[in-house]
């Protein structure tokens, strides 16, 4: 079993922006909680992002109103 907590950084790609979602494979299937921040040009844009965790895959997707996955967005994450 991989040790927790774990952390990482992911930079959104153009393909992820086109798909409006990014699946970040963390290799931590036993994780059950997370903290995520999405940064764009030094500004935290996390507020409306849809973030889920299932079987070690952290998914960040467009929000209902304001957040849209954009190439170059930086996702900082921590799993517990």
Buried (B, 14 or more C-beta within 10 A) or exposed (E): EEEBEBEBEBEBBEEBBEEEBBBBEBEBEEBEEBEBBBBBEEEEBBEEBBBEBEEBBBEBBBBEEEBBBBEEBBBBBBBE
